[in-house]
Each structure stands twice: as structure tokens, then as C-alpha cells.
Amino acid sequence: MKVMETGLSVTLLVMARLPAQARVLFAVFGAMVWLGSAGGPAYASPTLALSLNQTTVRPGDTLHVGLTARNPGAAFPADFYFGVVVPDGVTVVFLTSLSPLNGGGSRLDANPTTFQPLLTTLLIPAGLDVTLTDVLSLTFSQGLPPGTYVFFVALTPPRAFSDGRIDAGDILAIDAQALSFSLGTQVGPSFPIATTPLPETSFTVAFDGTNFLVGMASTQGTNAPGIGAQLVSPSGTVVGPPIFTGRFGGEPVVTFDGTNYLLVWGDTAPGNTGVFGQFVSPSGAFVGSPFTLSQAVPRSEGPGDFAVAFDGTNYFVIWTDARRSIAPDRCPCDIFGQRVSKAGTLVGGEIKVSGAAGLGG
């Protein structure tokens, strides 16, 4: 299938606003558009236009992608592609589902190149003129490689790429937008937070407007301090000595309610396992004593099996629950939750958030 000559100018405009490492993809596409203008059936220049809510993102930022599609001519069927060129400049991830987000990778230097459509044999209505403000939302995580990401959309004739080749006229419409993902700049050198003689681990931190509170756990042993926390200033200086609850378990999760912090962990004390909590003041002092949120056996004591949030009135603590399991480190498991007031009082009973029937790890 072929396209009109106007498609070439559109593709060249797209290329002009892309970084150099991504232009190779659209040079290929541009060649296909130009070759398609030589003859054959013509389309009344269907167009696609992407929009990004931001062109520079950092870890934790959420990208919102919009799309405008127009077809001034007659209706026609097409395959719709939605993908992204990652920072290496040669790997393309083609999205095959937006909810849940899923896709497959391909390399531009592969022979043949595999292109995976998001939608196949999609009927493009005559006179189409639609703008979608949020076709894709993506939160950038710390683990993604930094650099330039190029998001693109394209229409092709049905099964145009099924032969594994790029032929003349295989692109009916195309657009792309680039953004820069930066991990940020480290401020100052790394600094120690906890330096007791035994190994210590930590995965969570919260901020009270003045200082940070780092939740931590030490290896169990005769002299191990166990579950504790350490205040740290924004300049990277520890504030006061570390504090320890006298209980043992995995790394605690921590959040701040505007008055105090709440530490939550899976406790491993013999005969007294369960989900425990401890309030900590912004000055780094314990408020009250450790208290039990649930006597159920959590699947493990690690932070990946716990989470806590504050809604302005109460906390909501959730954990991976192993009460139906043959062992704490085996499933079937469930997700349970418990609301807790700022005073440490349990609000209502435990809530079963989700359950599973099969075995897992």
C-alpha cells in the first residue's frame, strides 16, 4: 500500500526534532514513506501527533502521553504501532498492551527486524479527528537507564510487517516525541549512617520537613541492636545517636504523619512473631513502646512484604500474610491490612486486601 508525497515532509519534520541516535529509525521510516509515493493507491494524508506532558523527567516523575489522530479521507483498515526507542539508540520496545503495560523488544540492526503492533486491522473512520489526552501513563523508576527516550506511533497497512521486511509504502502515518531521563546529580559525597560492629541494612526513609528518619535493622546476635532508626539532616549529618527498639526482625518501613513517624516491621522474636509498630518523634525519641498490629505470620520480614501510608487521619499498614502457608517463606499467601490511629490504636479489624490460591515464592 502507498502513501501520498506529503508523508515525506511530515516524516522529515519529525526527524528534525529528534536526537541523533534516534534518527536512524525515522530515516528508515522516511525512506518507506518516500518510496510509497511512487504510485499505487493514495490516502488523504492520515496524521498522528503525540504530545508529552514534560520533556525532562527524573526518577519518580510520571509521564503522560497524549495522541491526536486525523483522517480527512475515506475509512481504511490499518495496524497501529506504539513504541519507544531506548537510550542505546538501537533497541525499540513495541507496546502490545497499555493496560497492563506490556511489550516486546526489537533491534533496529537485526535482520529481519520484528515489529509488534498494539492493534491490528483497526478501522480508521472517515473524517476521524480525535484527541486523547492520556493514552499512556508511565512512572520513571531509578532502575531505568538514563538518556533520551523517543516515543513514536505509526499506522501501517494490515500485516505490512508480517513478512519480516520493510517494504515501500509500509508507513501511512507516523509521529514521535523525545524526552530526556536523568538520574539527578549526587549532592556531596556518600556518608555513613550506621556503623555498629554488626551488619546493618535499610531500605526506607521518610522526611518530617526538617530531618530524615532512616529505618534500619541489624543482624541478630547477642549484642545486636535489632530494629532501630537514625535521624539524618538534609546536609547529610547524622542527628543524635541511633535508637533501637530492643526487638528483632527485618528492615522496617517508615512514614511520617505530620506529628510523629511510624516504624513497621515483621518481628521474629521467638513465640511472639507478628507485625509490629513503633512511633518515633521528630527529635529522634521513641513515643510509647512497640505495639502489635497483627499476630499473623508475615511471609517474610523484608520491606518488600510491607508498606505503610498515612491518609491525614489514620495509617494503613499492609503486609504479605502467610497464615495459610505451610511455612512463612512459602505461599499460598494473602495481602492483609490494618488501619492504625495516630495514637497507636487499631481502627477496626484486619482487612483482607487480596488472596491467592496457588503456590509461589
C-alpha positions in Angstrom: 0.0 0.0 0.0 1.2 3.5 -0.8 1.1 7.0 0.7 1.0 10.5 -0.7 4.1 12.6 -1.1 3.1 14.8 1.8 4.0 12.0 4.1 7.7 12.5 3.4 7.6 16.1 4.6 5.9 15.1 7.8 8.5 12.4 8.5 11.3 14.9 7.8 9.8 17.3 10.3 9.6 14.5 12.9 13.2 13.7 12.3 14.3 17.3 12.8 13.2 17.4 16.4 14.8 14.0 17.4 18.2 13.4 18.9 20.8 12.0 16.5 20.8 8.4 17.9 17.0 8.1 17.2 17.1 9.5 13.7 18.2 6.2 12.2 14.8 4.7 12.9 12.9 7.6 11.3 15.3 7.7 8.4 14.2 4.2 7.6 10.6 5.2 8.0 11.1 8.3 5.9 12.5 6.2 3.1 9.5 3.9 3.2 7.1 6.9 3.0 9.1 8.4 0.1 9.1 5.1 -1.8 5.4 4.7 -1.2 4.7 8.0 -3.1 5.8 6.4 -6.4 2.4 5.1 -7.2 -0.5 2.9 -6.2 -3.5 3.7 -4.0 -3.3 7.1 -2.3 -4.6 8.1 1.1 -5.7 11.6 2.0 -2.8 12.0 4.4 -3.9 10.5 7.7 -1.9 12.0 10.5 -0.8 11.1 14.0 0.6 13.6 16.6 2.0 12.7 20.0 2.2 15.1 23.0 4.2 14.7 26.2 3.4 16.5 29.5 7.1 17.0 30.0 10.3 16.5 28.1 12.7 16.2 31.0 12.0 13.6 33.7 13.7 12.3 36.9 13.0 9.2 39.0 9.5 9.2 40.3 8.1 11.6 37.6 5.1 10.3 35.8 4.9 10.9 32.0 1.5 11.4 30.4 1.4 10.8 26.6 -1.4 12.3 24.5 -2.4 11.4 20.9 -4.2 13.3 18.2 -5.3 11.2 15.1 -6.9 12.6 12.0 -8.1 11.1 8.7 -9.6 13.5 6.2 -10.2 10.8 3.7 -12.2 7.6 3.4 -12.2 4.9 6.0 -9.4 2.3 5.8 -8.0 -0.6 7.9 -4.6 -0.3 9.5 -2.3 -1.7 12.1 -1.4 0.7 14.9 2.1 0.7 16.4 3.1 2.4 19.7 6.7 2.1 20.9 9.7 3.7 22.4 13.4 3.8 21.3 15.5 3.4 24.5 18.7 5.3 25.1 21.1 2.9 23.4 19.5 4.2 20.1 19.0 0.7 18.5 16.6 -1.1 20.8 12.9 -0.5 20.2 10.2 -1.6 22.7 6.9 -2.1 20.9 3.9 -1.9 23.2 1.5 -4.7 22.8 -0.8 -3.7 25.7 -1.5 -0.4 27.5 -3.4 -1.9 30.5 -1.5 -3.7 31.8 1.6 -2.1 30.2 3.4 -4.8 28.2 5.6 -5.0 25.2 8.4 -6.7 23.3 11.9 -5.5 22.3 13.5 -5.5 18.9 16.8 -4.2 17.5 17.0 -1.9 14.5 20.2 -3.6 13.4 18.5 -7.0 13.4 17.8 -8.8 10.1 14.9 -9.3 9.9 13.5 -6.7 12.2 10.4 -7.7 14.2 7.7 -5.1 14.6 4.9 -5.8 17.1 1.6 -3.9 16.7 -0.5 -2.6 19.5 -3.7 -3.0 17.5 -4.3 -5.0 14.3 -6.7 -4.4 11.4 -8.0 -1.3 13.1 -10.7 0.5 11.1 -9.7 4.2 10.8 -13.1 6.0 10.3 -13.6 8.6 7.5 -13.3 12.1 8.8 -11.6 11.0 12.1 -10.5 13.9 14.3 -9.9 12.9 17.9 -7.5 13.9 20.7 -6.8 11.6 23.6 -5.1 13.4 26.5 -3.7 10.3 28.4 -3.3 7.2 26.3 -0.2 6.2 28.3 1.0 7.0 31.8 4.5 5.8 32.8 6.3 6.5 36.0 10.1 6.5 35.6 11.9 4.4 38.2 15.5 4.7 39.4 16.4 1.5 37.7 15.8 2.7 34.1 18.9 3.7 32.1 19.3 7.5 31.8 19.4 9.2 28.4 17.0 10.0 25.6 13.7 8.1 25.1 11.8 8.5 21.9 8.1 7.7 21.9 6.5 7.0 18.5 3.3 6.0 16.9 2.7 4.7 13.4 0.0 3.4 11.1 0.7 0.7 8.5 -1.4 -1.4 6.1 -2.6 -4.6 7.8 0.1 -7.1 8.3 2.6 -4.9 6.4 5.5 -6.2 8.6 4.4 -9.8 8.8 7.0 -10.8 6.3 9.8 -9.5 8.4 10.8 -7.0 5.8 10.4 -3.2 5.4 8.8 -2.6 2.0 7.8 0.6 0.1 4.6 2.1 1.4 4.6 0.4 4.8 4.1 3.6 6.7 0.8 5.5 6.4 1.3 8.0 9.2 3.9 8.5 11.9 5.0 10.9 14.7 7.5 10.9 17.5 8.5 12.9 20.6 11.7 12.7 22.6 12.4 13.2 26.3 15.5 13.2 28.5 15.6 11.0 31.6 18.2 12.0 34.2 19.0 10.3 37.5 20.0 13.6 39.0 23.3 14.8 40.4 24.7 13.5 43.6 25.0 16.2 46.2 28.2 15.8 48.1 30.0 12.5 48.9 28.4 9.4 50.4 28.3 9.4 54.2 27.9 6.7 56.9 24.6 6.5 58.8 25.0 3.4 61.0 28.4 2.0 61.9 27.8 -0.6 64.7 30.2 -3.7 64.6 27.4 -5.9 63.1 26.0 -5.8 59.6 23.1 -3.3 59.2 20.5 -2.9 56.4 18.0 -0.3 55.5 15.6 0.3 52.6 13.2 3.1 53.7 13.4 6.7 54.7 10.8 9.5 55.5 11.1 13.3 55.8 9.4 15.4 58.5 10.2 18.8 57.0 13.4 19.2 58.9 15.2 15.9 59.1 15.0 12.4 57.6 14.4 9.3 59.6 16.1 6.1 58.3 14.6 2.8 59.4 17.2 0.1 59.9 17.8 -3.4 61.2 20.9 -5.1 62.5 21.9 -8.8 62.2 20.5 -10.7 65.2 23.0 -11.8 67.8 24.0 -11.5 71.4 25.0 -7.8 71.0 22.9 -6.9 68.0 20.7 -3.8 68.5 17.9 -5.1 66.2 15.2 -2.8 64.9 16.1 0.9 65.1 16.3 4.2 63.4 18.6 7.2 62.8 17.8 10.8 62.2 19.8 12.5 59.3 19.8 16.2 58.4 19.4 17.4 54.8 23.1 18.2 54.7 23.9 14.5 55.3 24.9 14.8 59.0 23.5 12.2 61.5 21.4 13.9 64.2 22.0 12.3 67.6 22.7 8.6 68.2 20.8 5.7 66.6 17.8 4.4 68.6 16.8 0.8 69.0 13.5 -0.8 70.0 15.0 -3.9 71.6 13.1 -6.1 69.2 14.3 -8.1 66.2 13.1 -8.6 62.6 13.6 -7.4 59.1 14.1 -3.9 57.8 11.3 -1.6 59.0 9.2 0.6 56.7 8.7 4.2 57.8 6.3 7.1 57.2 5.5 10.5 58.8 2.1 11.7 59.9 2.8 15.4 60.5 3.5 14.8 64.2 5.4 11.5 64.6 7.0 8.8 62.5 5.7 5.2 62.4 8.1 2.3 62.0 6.5 -1.0 60.9 8.3 -4.4 60.7 7.9 -8.1 60.8 9.0 -9.3 64.2 11.0 -12.5 64.7 11.0 -12.8 68.4 10.5 -16.5 69.4 6.9 -17.1 70.3 5.9 -13.6 69.6 6.1 -13.1 65.8 3.8 -10.7 64.0 3.5 -7.3 62.6 4.8 -4.6 65.0 4.9 -0.8 65.1 6.8 1.9 67.0 6.2 5.7 67.0 9.3 8.0 66.8 9.2 11.8 67.4 10.9 14.3 65.1 13.6 14.7 67.8 14.5 11.0 67.4 12.9 9.7 70.6 10.5 6.8 71.0 6.9 7.7 71.7 5.5 4.8 73.7 6.6 1.2 73.3 6.5 -1.2 70.4 2.9 -2.5 69.8 1.3 -5.3 67.9 -0.6 -4.6 64.7 -1.2 -8.2 63.9 -0.2 -11.6 65.4 -0.4 -13.2 62.0 2.8 -14.6 60.5 4.1 -12.4 57.7 5.6 -14.2 54.7 9.0 -12.7 55.4 10.4 -9.8 57.4 11.7 -7.8 54.4 10.4 -4.4 53.3 9.1 -5.8 50.0 6.4 -7.5 52.0 5.3 -4.4 54.0 4.0 -0.9 53.2 2.5 1.9 55.2 0.8 5.1 54.3 -1.0 8.0 56.1 -4.2 9.5 54.8 -4.4 12.5 57.1 -6.3 10.7 59.8 -5.1 7.1 60.1 -2.3 5.0 58.9 -2.9 2.0 56.7 -0.4 -0.9 57.0 -0.4 -3.8 54.6 1.7 -7.0 54.6 2.1 -10.3 52.7 0.4 -12.7 55.1 1.4 -16.4 55.4 -1.2 -17.6 57.8 -2.4 -20.2 55.2 1.1 -21.3 54.3 3.0 -24.4 55.2 5.9 -22.2 56.1 6.5 -18.5 56.5 8.6 -18.4 53.3 6.1 -20.4 51.2 2.8 -19.4 49.6 -0.3 -19.5 49.1 -0.2 -16.1 50.7 -2.7 -13.2 51.1 -2.4 -9.4 51.4 -3.8 -8.2 54.7 -4.1 -4.6 56.0 -4.8 -2.9 59.3 -5.7 0.8 60.0 -4.0 2.4 62.9 -4.7 5.8 64.5 -2.0 8.4 65.3 -2.3 7.3 68.9 -1.4 3.7 68.0 -5.0 2.3 68.4 -6.1 -0.3 65.9 -9.1 1.1 63.9 -11.4 -1.8 63.1 -10.2 -5.3 62.3 -7.8 -6.7 59.8 -8.7 -6.3 56.2 -8.1 -9.0 53.6 -7.0 -7.0 50.6 -6.2 -9.8 48.2 -5.9 -13.6 48.3 -4.2 -16.3 46.1 -4.8 -20.0 45.7 -1.6 -21.3 44.2 1.9 -22.0 45.4 4.6 -19.4 44.8 7.8 -18.0 46.2 
